[in-house]
């Protein structure tokens, strides 16, 4: 049954060495609080954030495909077997396993 499943590639995991996550989290919390109080101007988006996903949104064939998963090989085999069984029943007029 090895041809019915696909192996997934091993994920990439990078461990940062010189990063203080606690300090960054505190800075983000402080900045968020200052923005809510109105001490800082609203957060501006970077050019990379503005253009992310713009290509997919502009193409119709990629918009349609977004969110759809391809049908697996096993499901196609089951549908084919069901159709052949129904065809056999219609041609012979007998219902037997």
N, C-alpha and C positions, 0 to 999 in steps of 0.2 A: 504494500500500500504506500510505498515511498513516492509514487508519482502523483498522489493526490494532495500532498502537502508541499509547501515551498519553505525552504530554510530562510530564516531572516538573518541579515548580516549582523555581525557583532557591533554593538553600539560604541561610540567614541565617548570617553569620559576623561575630561581634563581637570586635574586638581590644581588649583591655584596655590602657590607657595607663599607669596608675600602680600596677602590680602587679609584685612581685618574686617570680617563680615559684620561684626557687632557695630563697629564704628560707622560703616556705610549705612546700616539699617537705622542707626540713630540720626545720621545726617538726613536721610530721606524723611524720617518722621518729623524732624524739626522743620524741614523745608515745606512739608505738606501742611503742618500747623500754621506756619507763617503765611502760606498762600490762602488758607481758610480765613485767617484773621485780616487779610488784605494788606499785609506788610510787604509782600512780594507781588510782582505782576503775574498774571496767569501763565501757566507753563506753555512754552512754545514747542511745536514739534520740529524735529530735525528733518532735513530733506530726505533722509533714508526712510523715516517713518511715513512721510507723505507719499512717497512713490511705491511703498511696499503694497503689493497686491493690485496696483493700478493696471498692469498688463492683463491679468486674469479677468479683471472687471470689464475690460474693453473688448475682449474676444468672446464671441457667442459660443463657440464650440467648447471653450474651457469653462464658461459659466454653467453650461448644461451638465458637464461632467462633475462639477464640484459637488461633493457629498455622496456621489454614487459609487458603489463598490462593484467590481467586476464579478460576474457569476462564476462560481467555482466549477471545476471539472466534474466533481462528484454530483453536483446538482444537475448538470447537463446529462450525465449518464442516467440518473434516475428518471428524468423527464423522457429521455429516449426509450427507456425500458417500459415506462407507463404507456407511451404512445404505441409501441409495438404490441403490447398486451391488448390495448383497446382495438387496434387494427385487426389483430388475430380474432378477437371476439366478434367483431363486425363481419369478418369474412366467413368464418366457419359457423357462426350462430351458436356456438357452444361456450359454456362458461365453466372451464375446468383449470385446475392448477396443474 
